[in-house]
Amino acid sequence: MRVLALNTAFSNSDVALFYDDKTDYISLESSAKQSENVLVCTNDILNRNNVKIQNIDTMAVVVGPGSFTGIRIGVGLVKGMYTANKNIKLVSICSLDLMAHIFVKTNKKNEFWCVLDALSGNIFVCKYNNQGERLTEPQMLTGENINELSGTIVGLKSDNLDMSTNQIEFSPQALMSFALNKIENNDFTEENKLLPIYLRKSQAEIGLENANKKN
């Protein structure tokens, strides 16, 4: 089985390849331009393992919530590669689900919330049971509603949210682990349903709305 997985939804990006029962990966720091370097890194990791896109069985991609630009880059890249090999199976990964997958590896005591910084005092949230299964759908809470959360709260170290009592980090190993888990459960996504999870309007949309209100 050959699996290619991408997470470009955040400032740091991961490209991971599972091939011959081993995982190879490349991580991009926040200083790297995703739009210019993710495709290059994807080509590099395939070439150094002598794998062609025609040999890939499954592609997985984080579809959000996260950075608008990063999400578009990842989903667009996977869809572009899919056109070169339409036998590839696709896996859609929610970033909050990935957080839950990471957390329950070492914590299986209580229900918990995964939270992500949605900027402007807002957060993306989703509640999970102690097995990492969703109890709610992902949503965005505005500043005045954030205090509704109670219990165990899991956040990203990079977000530095004061409310998070447990902090985790994304990694290419965790990305591939979750992708393989979804593959094992036959949790695939049709190409036309591989869509970004935004949950909030872009800054451009918000700016346009504010400008229209002034007019």
KENUBA-539048 format. One line per 8 residues: for each residue z, y, x of C-alpha. Coordinates in nm, 4 decimals. Each point is the difference from the previous one (the first is absolute). Example, Ala and Ser with C-alpha at 12.3 -4.5 7.8 and 13.67 -1.06 7.14 Angstrom:
<nodes>
0.7800:-0.4500:1.2300 | -0.0660:0.3440:0.1370
</nodes>
This chain:
<nodes>
0.0000:0.0000:0.0000 | -0.0957:0.3449:0.1261 | 0.1716:0.3005:-0.1584 | -0.0430:0.3700:0.0770 | 0.2699:0.2376:-0.1295 | 0.0169:0.3803:0.0042 | 0.2749:0.2503:-0.0701 | -0.1283:0.3559:0.0247
0.2128:0.1484:-0.2775 | 0.2457:0.1697:0.2371 | 0.0031:0.2098:0.3161 | 0.0177:-0.3131:0.2164 | -0.2677:-0.2595:-0.0740 | -0.0244:-0.3748:0.0637 | -0.2990:-0.2314:0.0355 | 0.0889:-0.3704:0.0144
-0.2084:-0.3143:0.0414 | 0.1178:-0.3536:-0.0764 | -0.2187:-0.2523:0.1810 | 0.0647:-0.3525:0.1283 | 0.3613:0.0179:-0.1225 | 0.0793:0.3075:0.2064 | 0.0199:0.3704:-0.0806 | -0.1580:0.2732:0.2090
0.0460:0.3642:-0.0876 | -0.0589:0.3620:0.0929 | 0.2307:0.2821:-0.1055 | -0.1085:0.3639:-0.0144 | 0.2579:0.2726:0.0547 | 0.0148:0.2986:-0.2328 | -0.1780:0.2133:0.2620 | -0.3165:-0.2113:-0.0356
-0.2625:0.1068:-0.2530 | -0.0307:-0.2871:-0.2460 | -0.3452:0.1010:-0.1208 | -0.1350:-0.0236:0.3549 | 0.2015:-0.2876:0.1429 | 0.0745:-0.2606:-0.2674 | -0.3546:-0.1362:-0.0059 | -0.0102:0.0011:0.3810
0.3285:-0.1930:0.0149 | -0.1248:-0.2448:-0.2627 | -0.3118:-0.0667:0.2060 | 0.2106:-0.0341:0.3155 | 0.2364:-0.2580:-0.1471 | -0.2895:-0.2053:-0.1381 | -0.1963:0.0159:0.3256 | 0.2882:-0.0972:0.2263
0.0591:-0.3088:-0.2146 | -0.3726:-0.0813:-0.0255 | 0.0115:0.0313:-0.3776 | -0.2774:0.1540:-0.2091 | 0.0399:0.1477:-0.3441 | -0.2111:-0.2890:-0.1291 | 0.2752:-0.2371:0.1224 | 0.2825:0.1752:-0.1876
0.1380:-0.1909:-0.2989 | 0.2298:0.2673:-0.1447 | 0.0606:0.3738:0.0411 | 0.3255:0.1644:-0.1068 | 0.0642:0.3724:-0.0296 | 0.2939:0.2204:-0.0974 | -0.1208:0.2003:-0.3014 | 0.3007:0.2317:-0.0339
0.1968:0.1862:-0.0962 | -0.0201:0.2029:0.3196 | -0.2300:0.2504:0.1669 | -0.2990:0.0955:-0.2170 | -0.2331:0.0125:0.2995 | 0.1377:-0.3144:0.1622 | -0.0291:-0.2032:-0.3191 | -0.3615:0.1062:-0.0486
-0.0829:-0.0909:0.3596 | 0.1483:-0.3499:-0.0269 | -0.1447:-0.0870:-0.3399 | -0.3379:0.1489:0.0927 | -0.0144:-0.1918:0.3261 | 0.0826:-0.3324:-0.1650 | -0.2543:0.0559:-0.2765 | -0.2599:0.0915:0.2606
0.0620:-0.3197:0.1970 | -0.0048:-0.1977:-0.3238 | -0.3629:0.1013:-0.0523 | -0.0818:-0.1817:0.3244 | 0.1655:-0.3210:-0.1187 | 0.0562:-0.0328:-0.3724 | 0.1542:-0.3426:0.0449 | 0.3120:0.1689:0.1346
0.3040:-0.0146:-0.2256 | 0.1909:0.3268:-0.0441 | 0.3743:0.0592:-0.0118 | 0.1487:0.3233:-0.1316 | 0.3425:0.0941:0.1397 | 0.2355:0.2545:-0.1550 | 0.2005:0.1751:0.2716 | 0.3205:-0.0249:-0.2047
-0.0529:-0.3759:-0.0422 | -0.0480:-0.0257:0.3763 | 0.3315:0.1791:0.0517 | 0.1701:-0.2472:-0.2336 | -0.1557:-0.2922:0.1883 | 0.1414:0.1336:0.3269 | 0.3443:0.0700:-0.1451 | 0.0608:-0.3398:-0.1607
-0.0705:-0.1762:0.3284 | 0.3547:0.0927:0.1008 | 0.1610:0.1122:-0.3275 | 0.0095:-0.2157:-0.3135 | 0.3193:0.1128:-0.1696 | -0.0748:0.2584:-0.2653 | -0.2699:0.1764:-0.1953 | -0.1308:0.3034:0.1863
-0.2298:0.3018:-0.0139 | -0.2772:0.0695:0.2526 | -0.0674:0.3711:0.0442 | -0.2677:0.1995:0.1804 | -0.0173:0.3720:0.0611 | -0.2587:0.1495:-0.2385 | 0.0497:0.3511:0.1458 | 0.1115:0.3161:-0.1806
0.3373:-0.1584:-0.0811 | -0.1548:-0.2975:-0.1832 | 0.0157:-0.3728:0.0744 | -0.2024:-0.3115:-0.0791 | 0.2275:-0.2790:-0.1258 | -0.0014:-0.3576:-0.1229 | 0.2883:-0.2351:-0.0791 | 0.0151:-0.3608:0.1227
0.2175:-0.3066:-0.0464 | 0.1657:-0.1759:0.2937 | -0.3175:-0.2061:0.0557 | -0.2171:0.3094:0.0411 | -0.1637:-0.0328:-0.3416 | -0.0691:0.3128:-0.2049 | 0.2349:0.0961:-0.2788 | -0.1878:0.3247:-0.0749
-0.3439:0.1414:0.0663 | -0.0449:0.2456:0.2893 | 0.0512:0.3593:-0.1140 | 0.0692:0.3480:0.1305 | 0.3293:0.1705:-0.0701 | 0.0248:0.3765:0.0157 | 0.2915:0.1753:0.1627 | 0.2058:0.0360:-0.3165
-0.0266:-0.3742:-0.0760 | 0.0760:-0.1433:0.3436 | 0.3729:-0.0210:-0.0723 | -0.0762:-0.2639:-0.2636 | -0.0233:-0.2604:0.2762 | 0.3097:-0.2022:0.0762 | 0.0843:-0.3061:0.2062 | -0.1731:-0.1177:0.3156
-0.2784:0.2325:0.1148 | -0.2528:-0.0903:0.2704 | -0.2064:0.2641:0.1784 | -0.2215:0.0415:0.3052 | 0.1640:0.1195:0.3207 | -0.2847:0.2477:0.0472 | 0.0677:0.1618:-0.3391 | 0.3601:0.0903:0.0877
0.1039:0.0078:-0.3643 | 0.3730:0.0688:-0.0289 | 0.0208:-0.2184:-0.3104 | -0.1154:-0.3218:0.1688 | 0.2878:-0.2247:0.1033 | -0.2240:-0.2556:0.1722 | -0.2839:0.1029:0.2295 | -0.2914:-0.2193:0.1016
-0.3251:0.0392:0.1916 | -0.3517:-0.1208:-0.0674 | -0.1511:-0.2294:0.2610 | -0.3316:-0.1836:0.0348 | 0.1908:-0.3298:0.0067 | 0.1640:0.0773:-0.3355 | -0.3346:0.1163:-0.1388 | -0.1654:-0.3292:0.0909
0.2995:-0.2027:-0.1187 | -0.0233:0.1609:-0.3431 | -0.3782:-0.0406:-0.0110 | 0.0310:-0.3720:0.0804 | 0.2664:-0.0348:-0.2668 | -0.2324:0.1503:-0.2626 | -0.2836:-0.2252:0.1179 | 0.2234:-0.3057:-0.0328
0.0742:0.1063:-0.3594 | -0.3726:0.0591:-0.0710 | 0.0778:0.3648:-0.0728 | -0.3477:0.1418:0.0552 | -0.1665:0.3150:-0.1318 | -0.3568:0.0427:-0.1200 | -0.2003:0.2599:0.1934 | -0.0369:0.2312:-0.3007
0.3775:-0.0111:-0.0524 | 0.0887:0.0807:0.3602 | 0.1165:0.3533:-0.0774 | 0.2396:0.2485:0.1598 | 0.3482:0.0473:-0.1458 | 0.0532:0.3756:0.0046 | 0.2758:0.0644:-0.2625 | -0.0177:0.3728:0.0727
-0.2643:0.2688:0.0094 | -0.1427:0.1095:0.3326 | 0.1025:0.3339:0.1511 | -0.3516:0.1253:-0.0762 | 0.0384:-0.0921:-0.3681 | 0.3447:0.1603:-0.0156 | -0.1330:0.3139:0.1687 | -0.2893:0.0224:-0.2456
0.2348:-0.0388:-0.2967 | 0.2281:0.2733:0.1339 | -0.2955:0.2297:0.0564 | -0.1231:-0.0601:-0.3566 | 0.3444:0.0796:-0.1368 | -0.0021:0.3345:0.1795 | -0.3381:0.0785:-0.1499
</nodes>
